[in-house]
């Protein structure tokens, strides 16, 4: 990254972080950033939010620093939601979904401190069906909290699906002694691109999910260092390292910056492409003039490299997802493998289906799981288990996105036809909604379902 582009990114990110979008305080209204692309979050077994088995996912992060304009501590709560997993309903020619967040804050003694209600409604054209599975919405909520420990109880309600649950999050507001050298918390961010038709440049966004790796290689981190008694030509020194779950720590960089004002903003990146899957800790140590650490900040993150990584998914779930791409013989072979050989067996399964084995990425596996995620968002049967798709969902897995969709209404009945046209191969598939329920059933050619294993799922 050039010095010019680095400065622009830092300026944009710092403006998003430290310039309040609304008055600071618990009574402020939540402001929603635009829907932004994000990789599909799958590393649930490593997260505090692993019990989110229904509805859309919610991830929470917290940052504590200093507001120069107001000369007081700045506390910001970031809430990330995944609207693609919500249930969408149709009204006329539009699709809509709605959810609510009820945030209650308690201090260390259990006393109620404050409450914040946030509502959000998403609308889109019928043709869009729903946001893609790689999208999220980010809520930025400044909080005016005294120094201390707090417990956040976040109630989540998907209005259309009538699903409710509660997420608990603990935060600590640190006292920032401006009479001495101190530093903010670490904030993690990911690279995103606005989801619109304009050719806007990529930017970054706070990333509470904190899952990096295959689909989000660049981990961005941001922190601030404050020195109220700085003198010109003074400098700060810091070390940045990464530690894995086994306790092995590796120094990844050291920095030294001259102080030109009371605050120094540090914004840098870490490439996680070569990291093994698992949980890590980013550690930043601020060094004194004698070179000894004077302060430390830590932040957990996760690395996810493969959709068949058994560290992140139960074996039964992986097999359930493979039933559309694997033959009965292949599934039986995987099911009967000893536990110690399962991961190797899954890796070999996809290696044999890789159409471009000389490339770094297995494009076949990537395409299949992209289709699977889209089918989950668009064509899952109502009130059904994960991965139970409608006929349209199964065809979508077989052939992908159609080149053209034609919808026709029978004027003599309530029957609606939907025709999917594909150019490669040249095929036309007809679905029928005979009850007006919104679910379309395959009419022709019916042999597509029967021969799906023999045909190799077209692209696979």
N, C-alpha and C positions, 0 to 999 in steps of 0.2 A: 504494500500500500504506500503510495507516495505521500510526502509530507503534506501536500495541499489537500488530497482527499482525506487523509487522517484528520486534519484540522476541521474539515467540513463535517465529517461524521461525528467528531467529538462535540462540535458546537450544536449539531442537531440533537444528539442524544442528551446532552446536558440540558438543553432547552426543554426537552420532553420530561426529563426527570425533575428539574428544580424550579421550573416556572409553573406555579399552580394554575390548573385549568379552571379552577373555581375557588372561592374563598376557603381557606383552611378551617376545618372544624367538623365535628360529627354531624352537624345539621346540613352540611353541603350535599347537593345532589350528585349522584354518581355520573361521571361522563364516560361515554363509551367511545373508544377509538374505532376506526373503520375495521371491517373484517379483513384480516391479513392472512396470507398463506402461511402455513406452518406444517412441519412434518407430522405424520400420524403418530400419536403418542401411544406406545405399546408396552413400555417397561414398567408395568404396574406393580409387579411383585417386588420392586425395589423401592416403592414410594410410600409415603405416609397415606396416600389416597387409594391404597390397593383394594379397599372394600367398596369402591364405586362400581358395583356390578350392573346397575341399571341407570338409564338416563345418561345425560351428557356429563363429561368430566369437568371438574373444577380444581384448579391449582392455585396456591396462594404463596406469595413471597412478600418480604418486608424489607425496607431499606431505611436506615437511620443516618442522617447527616446534618448539615448546617445550612440554613437559609441566610445568605449574605444580605439580602435586601431587608429582611425583617430582623436580622441579628438575633435569631433564636433557632433552636433545633428544628430540623425538618424530618418528619416521619411520613413515609408513603407506603401504603398497602397496595399491592398489585394482585389482581384476581384475573385469572385466565380461564375462559370457558371454551368448550368445543361444540358449537351449535350444530355441527353435522350429525351429532348423535341424538339430537332432539327429535321429537315427533312433529311433523309439519302437517297442517290441515289446509284444505283448499277453500277459498272464498272467492266466488266468481272466477276470474282468470288469474288470481294471485295465490301464492302459498304463504302461510305465516306460521310462526312459532313464537312462543312467549315463555319467559322464565323470570323468576324472582330470586333475589338474594336478600336474606335477613341477617345482618351482621350485628351481634351483640358482644360487647366488650366488658370483661370482668378483670378487676385488679388482683394482686397476689393474695389478698384476704378473701376473695370470692365475692366482693361487693360489686354490684352492677355499676358500670361507669358510663356507658352510652350505647346507642343503637343507631344503625343506618339501614334504611330500606332502599333497594335498587331494583328497578323493573326494566326489562328490555324486551322489545318485540322485533322480530326479524321478518321482513317481507321480501318476496322475490317473484319473478315471473314463473308461471307454471312450467315453462320449458326448462327452467333451471333446476327444478325438482327440489334441490336443497343445496346448501353450501357444500363444497367438496370436503372430503374427510381430512384434508390437510389445511383447514382453516381454523382460525380461532378469533375470539374477541377478547380484548384486553381492557379491563377497568382499572383506572388509576384513582386512588382515593387517599388524599392527604389527611393525616390524623394529627390532632393537637393533643398529645399525650405527655404527661410528666414522666420523669425518669422512673423506671420500675419494670416489673414483670407483669405481663397481661395474658389473659386467655381469651381467644376469639372463638365464638360459636357461630358458625356460618350455616344458616339454613338455606337449602337449595330446593327450589320447586319448579318442575317442568309442568307448566299449566296444561298443555295439551295431553300429556301422558298421565297427568295426575300422579307424578312420582315425587316424593319428598325424602330428604335425608339431611343429616347434620354433619358438618365437618369441623373438627376442632384444630385450632392452630395456636401455638404459644409463641409470643414475641417478647423481646427484651428491648426497652428503650434505654440506651446508654447515656450517661451524662458526658457531654463533650466539654472538657475543661479548656476553654480558649486561651488560658494563660500559659499553656504548655503545648507540646507537640502531641497531636492526637489524630485519629483517622476515623472515617465513616465505615459502615458495613460494606460488604461486597455485593454488587448487583450483577447477576448474570443476564445475558441477552443473546438473541439469535438473529440471523439474517433473514429479512422478510422483504416481500415486494407487494405494494398495494394491489388489491384485487379489483382492478378496473381495466378499462380498455385503453387508458392512456399509457404511453410508454414512459412510465416513471422509473427513476433509478432505484436500485435496491437500497434499503436502509436497514436499521436495526431496531429491535423492540425488546423491552424487558421480557424475560422468558421464565415465568414461574415453574413450568413443568420441569425445566433443567435436565432434559433428555437430549443428548447429543450423539454423534456417531455417524452412521451410514447416511441418514437423510439430513443431518444438520452438523456438518463437519466442523464448522467454525464456532467455537465457544468464545463469546465476547465477555469480558469482565470490566467492571468500572468501580473505582473507589476514589475517595478524596482524602487528602492529607491537609491538616490545618496547623498553622504555627502563628500564633498571635504576636509573638515577640521576634518575628523574623527580621533579619538585616540583609541588605543587599549583598549578593555573592554567597549567602548561606545556601545550603543544598540539603536535600533529603535523599536517603538511600533506603531501598527496600529490596527484599528477595521474594520471589514467587516460586512456589513449589507445588507438586501434586503428590498426594499420598493415596495408596490403594487400601483395600480392606485388610490386607495382611500387614499393614503398617510400614510397607516399603515406601520411602519418600524420595522424590527426585526433584532437584532444583532445575527449573525450566528457564528462568531468566532473572536478571538483576537489573535494577534501574537506579539512576542517579539524576535528579533534576534540580536545577537552580531555582531558588525561590524569588519570584518577581512580585508576589503578593502573598496575602495571608493563606491563600488556598491553592493547592496543586491538584488538578484533576488528572487521574491516570486511567487511560482507556486502551486496552490491548486485546489480543486474541490468542487463542490456543487451538491448534489443529488436533481434533480428536479422531481423525480417520484411522490412525494406526493403534489406537488404544483398544485393549481387549475389553469385551463387554463386562459391565459390572459397575459398582459404586466407587466413587472417588471423592477426595476432599481437596479443594483448592485452598492453599494456605498463603497468606501474605504477611510478611514480617517487616515491621518498620524498624530500622536500625538507628542507634544513637551515634553520636560523634566518635565514640570509641569502637564502633563496629558491632556492638552487642545488640541483640534484639530488645526493643523497648515496648513493643506492642504487637499483637497478632490478631488477625481476623481470619475466619474459616468459613467455607461454603461448600456444601455437598452438591454433587452433580452425578448424573448417570450416563453411561455410554451404552448404546444399543446398536448392534451391528447387523443383526439378521432376524427376520421374522420367524425363524425356526430355532432360535436360541432358547434352549430349555432352562436357562437361568431366568428368563423373563416370562415364559409361558409353560403351563402344564403340558405334559406329553399328550394327554387326551384332547386338549384344545387344538394342538398342532395337527393331530390326526383328523379331527373334525373339519378343520379348514382345508385339508388336502383331499377330501372325498370327491371334489369336482375335477381334480387334475390327476389323481392317481387311479390306476386300475384296481379292481378288487384284489388281484394277486399282489400288487405292490403294497396295498394297505395291510393285507394279512402278514406279509413279510416284515413290515415295520412293527406291527402290533406284537409279534411273537419274538422280537429281538430282546436279548437281555438288557437290563437297564443301563449297564455300562457301555453298551454299543449303540444306544438310541441316537445320540447326537451325531455320531459318525455316520449312522445309517441315513439320517435326514439330510446331512450334508452331501452324501453320495447320491441320494435321490435327485436333488436339484442340480448337482453337477452333471448328471447324465442327461438332463433336460436342457442344459444351457446351450443355446443356439450359437453363442459366440464365446467359446471357452477361453480364447486368448485375451479377452478383455478383463479388466479388473472387476467389473460389475456383472452379476448374473442377470442379464436383462429379462430373461424368461420369468425368473422368480419375482423380480421387481414388478413386472407388468401384471402378473397374476395377483399379487397382494394389493396392488393399486386397484385392480378391478374388484377384489374381494371387499376392500374398505368402502369403495363406492356403492357396491351392492348392499352392504350393511346399512349405509346411510339412506339409500333410496328405496330398496326393494325388500326390506325385511318384513315378514308377516306381522301384523298387529298382535301384540301380546304374546309373542312367540319367543322361543329361546334364540340366543345369538347364532347366526348362521343359518337360520331357517328362512329361505328365500321364496318369494313368489316366482311364478313362471318367468316373468320378465327378469327377475334377478338371476335366475339360472342361465337364461339366454345371454344376459349381459356378461356373465362369467365366461361363457363359451366363446362369444364373438366380440365382446367389448362394446364401445360406444357406436351406435348406428350412424351411418352417413346421413340419414334423413329419417324424420319421424312424421307420419301423417296420421291425424286423428279425424275420424268421421263419425257423425251421429246419425243413427237410423231414425228418420222422421216418424216412422210408424210405431216405434217402440222405444224403450229406455236403453236399448243396447248401444254401446259405444265401441267402435273398432279403433285399434291403434296399430299402424303398420310401420314396422322397422325395416328400412332398406339398407343393405350393405353393398359396397362396391367390390370388396375383396374379402371373401368370394362374393360373386354376384348372387345375392339371395334376398328374398323378401319374406318376412316373418309377420304373421297376423295374430293379434291378441284381441280378446273380446271381454268387455266388462258388461255382463248381461244383467246385473242387478243394480247398477249405479252405485256400488260400494266403493269404487275407486281401484279395486284390484282387478287386473287384467289376466285372463287365462289364455294359454296358447291354443290357437285354433288350427293353424297349419304353418308349416308342415309338422305334424306330430312326431315324425321320425327323429326330429332333432333331439328330443329328450331320450328316446330309446337308444340312440346310437352315440350318445355323447362320449362314452368311454372308448368306443371303437374309433371314433373320429379323432381322438387325441385332443379334444377341446379346441379344434381348429388351430389356434395360434400356438398351442402348447404341445 
